[in-house]
Amino acid sequence: MKYDVYGIGAALVDTEVEVNNEFLANAGIEKGVMTLVDESRQHELMAHLKDHLVGARRASGGSAANSMIATTLLGGRTFFSGKVADDDNGRFYLTDMKNAGVDTPATTLPQGITGKCLVMITDDAERTMNTFLGISETLSREQVDESALKASRYLYIEGYLVTSPTGRDAAIHARQLAERHGVKTALSFSDPGIVAHFRDGLKEMVGQQLDIVFCNESEAMSWAGTDSLQAAIPALKQAAKTFAVTCGARGALLFDGEDLIEVPGFPVKAIDTNGAGDMFAGTFLFGLTHGYSWADAGRLANFAASQIVTHYGPRLPATAFPQILEQVNL
């Protein structure tokens, strides 16, 4: 196979800033979730945050893109399908992905505005996102590269695509192609708000049954309509043959198709949880495609996620990834 993982998701340029709870309350922003906003609302927020933006850095982002970068920087081979416009952010995005080693389709960029995500971090390390999808909202099955997908071991779908009719259709189309070509399918529930407000669309994306679902505890319980993770397990088993549920500092609960596996976490002082779930999924998929057992893939993913929450931003520097492999010592 040419690729270990083929990812599809929203292509967004991330800008991260530190804020306090008072700012979120005064701005009417729901804490801890991703909220879709129009461009004027994002401009309004950026104006309020102008003093916080000094030194802020932009990075190619989007949930699935972050995961593909993690897989790649560990030594995997990935392909990512998203949609950016012919503007400064769009050209920056493709260059940033190329520099990270992730393959993207060779295509002429359309006119429009590349999507942007404003990531606000409070001092309890919680991330709150306001996202203007821009041209990414029109991602469609035209962006699905069947030849690259056929040449992949896994398809990884970002649950955020459910918010766009064409994005949801693209995700379903990609899953159907993967099933036709014998490519394993994985999907991330992405965000508690996504599960709560787009359940029917997510069910369409899941289809009959996926190979893997990635989610956190809140998303798992919301999916199952329960307040108990244990009670959510049967619903997760219906959605996918296997699953991985992240449980914050406690680690992760895995199901390998036969057994439930509890993998302990690595205690650290978290300062920014942005990107932790993306890191977990990308690292876990690296493990599965490189001969790791489920328990070892979970341990590697937990360690990588523990490292990213000790840094600001959704990604670690490339130099950190060889050290992750050495420190976990699997």
Steps between C-alpha positions, in 0.01 A plus 500: 500500500623849418329663802435390856212743547286715271337785694211720396383807690472875523814687396533791740775745588517508881578804714529431873469758777486494880185645659321491834154374591376858533583569135304191388202598714501862385531396136217247534724208404413150619807361672663169409330433168534588133254763377453586133497874430475717191789715382367823653470338843855369479626845398313645799670252735842564346449873556419438868809280526745728319714544811518121541607440140850643537731207435214263414599251233294344227523133404330268255230329697167330506454187707579235238791704365654516848465123531661439160792723596550298820497170310746639246746648749520164678606341171170410334380586151183706467277681252256777589197628312365840597410819313680834512467813287745689280591749771794556734364260762428232242850511353647507852291197593619282212863599555473423870349155429770426242772599746347260752522217244127457437395444136208706367322496162664688214226744401434857392386704797152656468408858584361558848610530861697227677339384825634629831475376857546726800612283792462658843682342795402573861729452799337163581646374166153471342477583130205688352476538123314740275525385141428678175498218246537721193551299184550188710122494548470410130733199521329233291553158349702677227781533757506124564800349319397141429843389380668618822220353710533162327871506582440552874460263792260722693255777420469751787192725496464814708158520665491879456413440132145422610428875535517552121257319264768460233762408761274233646435363150876495432561306822231244414636470145854447630379233745313319224807507275715370785259214565498417129881490485559315826640804681428508875283787621543723805306803618541752780191640673705822527310703761220455758296771325529317169356180650224690681382707204581288191422146613297400192768622262770320697299178478498539121878542506541193722289286266449133584816473710846658494825329585597757769330786684710755687331713766535638851284412799253785450452415133457128575233566763322755279498251211342236724266739680634406842703650783713188547796400284442133577140533385621659175710200400221301326414802282865545405523130409205545267665796331839336448678166524757665728531831682728724701357731767734760648449568871725799562770451762365152579607370160276317255249218474553284193299219339702288259203299373524243775615656826470831682843639582563777753820686420621735777593858424819692567453764772613847387410862569272591211507857371317453166278205401461621140600222261521223761230286337648557155842400626359187664324386182793570269748329731269205562456446124877513460527224759237279335661536157846425635441171677420623851250313717189691601634547852835628372336729242286638782801554723686681223194715423445583868861607538492715186176665616653562844788681332287726284290627793819632664556732201296780347364421156346196329831353384840408634821593316624233261803438720275379783370193317815284494532576871144379558584165343818475707340599829205263474749223419263242349 
